[in-house]
């Protein structure tokens, strides 16, 4: 019995070290604390789809284990420019208090790939039946090129879900990496 308890404690200690070592702090090329992710995105709701270009400004938190998207600019067409969000930038919705989107700690999923989530997302899209999409975006960061690729379903204010995603991925400049 004592051997079994000791073995279980050792197993949990090793498992804890493996889990702890699979989460990584972010780093930005040149030692900076901010970067911009830019590229194509889309949002779909109610049978309609809206492709746009975005610029997410990301700031590392102290220690770099998490980050915040603290400014968003959306463009590409007049329908894209009308999209509003709950963070600063030219697309801020004046009915919403300024907030930020929270970027999780990167978790290794193998090779150069890291799982990342962005929570506190709030997007109002007039072109898509004036729907407000809220929730968490999940995606993959690739250390080989600093890109972020995502496809997620968010809750829709008009019922159902909004689909959002990168098209095909967002690029960071300066480059962001996880380990």
N, C-alpha and C positions, 0 to 999 in steps of 0.2 A: 504494500500500500504506500509506504514511504517512497519507494522507487517510482511508483506511478505519479505521485504528486510532484516529485522532483523533476521527472521527465516532462510532465505537463508544464511546469513553470519554465523550464528551459525552452520548450517548444514555443510558448507564448512570448518569451523574451526575444527569441530569434525572429518570430513573426513580426513583432513590434519593430525590430530594427529594419527588417525588409520593407515594411510599410512606410516607416519614417524616411528611409533612404529613397523611396520612389517619388517623393514630392520635391520639387526644385524651386529655387528662387530664380527670378528673371534677371537677365542682364541685357544691357543695351550697348551696342557697338560704340566704342569711344568713351565708355564710362558714364554716359548721360543718364538722366532719369525720365526723359520723355521721348516718345516716338509717335509717328503717325502710321496708321494702317489705312491704305487706300485701295480702291478697286471697285469692281462691279458687285452689285447685290440685287436681290429681287424680293418682293413680297407678293403673296397670293392670298386672295380671300374671295369667296362667293363666285368662283369661276373666272375671276379677273386676275391678271398678273401685272406687276409694275416693276420693270427693271430700272435701276438707278445706279449712280456712282456715289461712293461715300468716302469720307475722311473721318476716321475715329482717332482722336488725340488721346493717347494713353500715358498716364503718369504712374511710375512705380511708387509704392508705399515704402515706408522706412524698412530697410532690410531687403526689399525687392521680392518678398515671397508672394505678395499680392499686388494688384494694380487697380487703377480706376480709369474708366473711359470718362473724361471730364469735359469733352467737347465733341460735337458731331456736326458735320456739314453734309447735306444730301443734295445732289444735283443731277443733271442729265436731261431733264425736261421740266416743263412748268408743273406737271403732276408730281414730279420728284421734289421740286423746290417747295411745294405745298405741304409735304410731309413734315410733321413736327414731333419733337422728342422731349423728354424731361431732363435733358442735360444742356449745358451751355452750348453756344454756337449759333450760327445763322438760322438754324431750324428749331430753336427753343420754342416750346409752346407756352405762351404767356399765362395760360390758365394753370400751369403746373409750377410748383416750387422748383428751384434749381436743385438738381440731384446729380448723382453720378452712377454709372453702371459699374458694378463690382466684378472684378476679374479674379477668379479663383487662383489658388496655387496650381502650377502645372504639375500633372502627374504623368510619369512615363508610361507609355503604352507599347514601347518597343522601338528599337532603332533610334531614329531621329524624331520620332513622333511623340507628342505630349497632348493629353486631354486637358481642355480648358473650358470653363463655364463662365458666362457673363450673366449676372443676375441684376434685378431691378430695372429690366428693360421695359420702357413705355414708349410706344410709337403710335401716333395718330395718322391715318392715311386717308385723306379725303377722296382720292380717286377710287379707292376700294370700299365704296359705300360708307365713307366716313368712319370706318372701323378703328377702334383703339386696340392694339395688340400688346399684351403684357406677359411677362414671365422671364424665363431663363433660356439663353442661347447656349448650345453645346457645340464644341467644335474641336478641331485638331490643329495644333501649332507644329510646324515642321522646322526643326533647327537647321536643316541643311540650307534653307533659303529664307527663313524668317517669316514664312507665310502663315495665314490663318484661314482654314476652310471650315465652313459651318453650314448645317441644314437643321432647322428646328421648327417645331410647332409651338406657337404662343397662344394663350387664351384670347379669344375675340370678344369684344364688348357686345357685339350683335349676336352672339351665340356661335358655337363651333370653335374652329381654330384658324389662325393665320399661319401660313407657311412662310418662313424667311430663310434666306441662305446667301452664301457668297456665290459669285459667278465669274470665274471658277473659284478664285481665292483672293484674299486681301494680302497685300505686300506691306511689310514694315520698313520704314526708313526714318532713322537708322535701324539696322537689323536688330531684332529681338531674339534672344535664345533663352533656353530654360536652365540648363545645369550650371 
